[in-house]
Amino acid sequence: MITTDVETGRRRLLALIEDSDVVLPFTGAGISTECGIPDFRSPGGVWTKNAPIDFRDFVARREMRDEAWRRRFVLEEQFGAARPGRGHHALAGLWRAGKAPAVVTQNIDNLHQASGVAAQDVVELHGNTTYALCLSCAARYEIAWVKERFDATGHAPDCACGGHIKTATVSFGQAMPEAEMRRAEELTLRCDLFIAIGSSLVVWPAAGFPLLAKRNGARLVILNRESTEFDEIADLVVHADIGNVLAPLVSH
């Protein structure tokens, strides 16, 4: 069933959730746009203005590390001011009710944790941009600390161990996090309802999880403004504002 009617989508979604034992939310950038977080891939998004920096270039070239951090600081106002939206709070409610054991996300904005989902139950496939890690020893650094040193020297600082400091995100050309991918697969195989929310479902291997869920017998729901390649196999597709569709779940 494909619908653009919010009320129809809400009713069907609530019925599917109530009829399910294990719900797995899978989120993409669309759930965070109402929070002021930019959608990197859409027309007018960040990557239409600046091509993403490949991980190998970040490691190999100091000027690329400096540029990567300069871009991150430009976005700090958006990330720093962002608060969870209706969709985040709705999914936190499912988690608190015991319906959803975790949330799998492609997002890097930390808003699921801010909405109340325990950090250990947010599976971040693409990492987290609200802090940084040393690529050599994995020491954690706060963004404010990096910026202070960047502003003082004009260059991205290195770790005390000599390693490069990078936001705790997965860049193009960087390996996907094995533990998170493995856990996402386990959760996908356990669920009987998989809800893809705000994802274009074009970025692999993460985009393979809804297909895996469907093939394993779970029902598949897709909530996204635009159509996706998986709409035809989904049990419910709602092309509407995500916050509007999920809003009743905040207090449900």
Solvent accessible surface area in square Angstrom, and as a share of the most:
residue,aa,sasa,rsa
1,M,108,0.48
2,I,98,0.50
3,T,17,0.10
4,T,100,0.58
5,D,70,0.36
6,V,40,0.23
7,E,88,0.40
8,T,35,0.20
9,G,0,0.00
10,R,51,0.19
11,R,152,0.56
12,R,96,0.35
13,L,2,0.01
14,L,37,0.18
15,A,46,0.36
16,L,2,0.01
17,I,5,0.02
18,E,110,0.49
19,D,100,0.52
20,S,3,0.02
21,D,116,0.60
22,V,36,0.21
23,V,0,0.00
24,L,1,0.00
25,P,0,0.00
26,F,0,0.00
27,T,0,0.00
28,G,1,0.01
29,A,34,0.26
30,G,22,0.21
31,I,3,0.02
32,S,1,0.01
33,T,64,0.37
34,E,82,0.37
35,C,22,0.13
36,G,42,0.40
37,I,13,0.07
38,P,27,0.17
39,D,43,0.22
40,F,33,0.14
41,R,111,0.40
42,S,44,0.29
43,P,133,0.84
44,G,53,0.51
45,G,9,0.09
46,V,30,0.17
47,W,75,0.26
48,T,80,0.47
49,K,150,0.64
50,N,58,0.30
51,A,75,0.58
52,P,50,0.31
53,I,28,0.14
54,D,31,0.16
55,F,42,0.17
56,R,165,0.60
57,D,53,0.27
58,F,7,0.03
59,V,61,0.35
60,A,80,0.62
61,R,108,0.39
62,R,127,0.46
63,E,92,0.41
64,M,44,0.19
65,R,27,0.10
66,D,22,0.11
67,E,40,0.18
68,A,27,0.21
69,W,3,0.01
70,R,108,0.40
71,R,54,0.20
72,R,17,0.06
73,F,24,0.10
74,V,100,0.57
75,L,25,0.12
76,E,57,0.26
77,E,142,0.64
78,Q,77,0.34
79,F,17,0.07
80,G,42,0.41
81,A,70,0.54
82,A,8,0.06
83,R,159,0.58
84,P,23,0.14
85,G,10,0.10
86,R,92,0.34
87,G,0,0.00
88,H,0,0.00
89,H,71,0.32
90,A,0,0.00
91,L,1,0.00
92,A,0,0.00
93,G,18,0.17
94,L,13,0.06
95,W,60,0.21
96,R,147,0.54
97,A,77,0.60
98,G,60,0.58
99,K,50,0.21
100,A,1,0.01
101,P,41,0.26
102,A,0,0.00
103,V,0,0.00
104,V,1,0.01
105,T,3,0.02
106,Q,22,0.10
107,N,15,0.08
108,I,38,0.19
109,D,10,0.05
110,N,50,0.26
111,L,6,0.03
112,H,3,0.02
113,Q,38,0.17
114,A,60,0.47
115,S,9,0.06
116,G,39,0.38
117,V,3,0.02
118,A,27,0.21
119,A,69,0.53
120,Q,129,0.57
121,D,24,0.12
122,V,12,0.07
123,V,4,0.02
124,E,28,0.13
125,L,0,0.00
126,H,27,0.12
127,G,13,0.13
128,N,4,0.02
129,T,4,0.02
130,T,45,0.26
131,Y,44,0.17
132,A,0,0.00
133,L,59,0.29
134,C,3,0.02
135,L,67,0.33
136,S,83,0.53
137,C,68,0.41
138,A,69,0.54
139,A,37,0.28
140,R,141,0.51
141,Y,34,0.13
142,E,85,0.38
143,I,13,0.07
144,A,78,0.61
145,W,78,0.27
146,V,0,0.00
147,K,76,0.32
148,E,112,0.50
149,R,84,0.31
150,F,29,0.12
151,D,95,0.49
152,A,85,0.66
153,T,93,0.54
154,G,42,0.41
155,H,71,0.32
156,A,16,0.12
157,P,21,0.13
158,D,71,0.37
159,C,11,0.07
160,A,109,0.85
161,C,73,0.44
162,G,50,0.48
163,G,6,0.06
164,H,42,0.19
165,I,2,0.01
166,K,8,0.03
167,T,21,0.12
168,A,15,0.12
169,T,20,0.12
170,V,35,0.20
171,S,28,0.18
172,F,97,0.40
173,G,53,0.51
174,Q,46,0.20
175,A,87,0.67
176,M,47,0.21
177,P,32,0.20
178,E,135,0.60
179,A,58,0.45
180,E,61,0.27
181,M,35,0.16
182,R,134,0.49
183,R,80,0.29
184,A,0,0.00
185,E,80,0.36
186,E,94,0.42
187,L,6,0.03
188,T,1,0.00
189,L,78,0.39
190,R,142,0.52
191,C,8,0.05
192,D,45,0.23
193,L,0,0.00
194,F,1,0.00
195,I,2,0.01
196,A,1,0.01
197,I,0,0.00
198,G,5,0.05
199,S,5,0.03
200,S,53,0.34
201,L,1,0.01
202,V,78,0.45
203,V,35,0.20
204,W,142,0.50
205,P,63,0.40
206,A,0,0.00
207,A,0,0.00
208,G,16,0.16
209,F,13,0.05
210,P,0,0.00
211,L,37,0.18
212,L,56,0.28
213,A,0,0.00
214,K,62,0.26
215,R,189,0.69
216,N,75,0.39
217,G,67,0.64
218,A,5,0.04
219,R,64,0.23
220,L,0,0.00
221,V,0,0.00
222,I,1,0.00
223,L,1,0.01
224,N,14,0.07
225,R,152,0.56
226,E,123,0.55
227,S,83,0.53
228,T,17,0.10
229,E,133,0.59
230,F,19,0.08
231,D,11,0.06
232,E,165,0.74
233,I,68,0.34
234,A,11,0.09
235,D,41,0.21
236,L,0,0.00
237,V,0,0.00
238,V,1,0.00
239,H,33,0.15
240,A,13,0.10
241,D,35,0.18
242,I,10,0.05
243,G,4,0.04
244,N,55,0.28
245,V,3,0.02
246,L,1,0.01
247,A,29,0.22
248,P,44,0.28
249,L,10,0.05
250,V,68,0.39
251,S,106,0.69
252,H,131,0.58
